[in-house]
């Protein structure tokens, strides 16, 4: 059995919190793990947000299993959470599962360039709060026979596809960052950033990143990680 040795209890607790939040949105969630040296990256896709969430963690010692010096596996998020021992700061890597389609399309590791125009963290949180209030207000105005899934989804797409400030980043990316604990109160402007690499945009915070992928021009597919 492969065991990951995290740098300390805090790293283990933060990873556990991230997995718990993912499972809140999808009880059958899978995550893709990549480890090399003393860095671990955990990728997940909460279905409600249509974004890719990335949580990194420091390892106490370089990853190594036999002659393999890197790890790349898609596993059950629930099983990984169950294997986490926060006090010992260890996690056993569960058996590999058949990965969902998104797990085969990850953002690049290099080539990221800063993008201007990202609002400050407090403005991002305020925008998310205002959007949630608007969604509730608009859905409450619907008569009962109009409150079908199609109508609710249409309202959601209208709100969460809006771009933030002067950027191409959709509002749902900030919503995901907030819901997953990445956009915490006390996070300052110097702690967040927006970056691009090819068709990808990435909202980075000290606690994790949210990435979205733009579809090819002219396809009318909006932003997706499919």
WOLINQUI-V529659 format. One record per helix or strand of 3 or more residues. SS is the DSSP state (@ for helix, = for strand). FROM is the first residue (numbers start at 1). TO is the last residue. Records with the same first field share a line. If there is no record, write none. Layout:
SS->FROM-TO  FROM-TO
This chain:
=->3-6  30-36  39-44  52-59  70-76  90-92  193-197  200-205  208-214
@->9-25  77-83  101-104  121-140  144-146  149-160  171-179  189-191
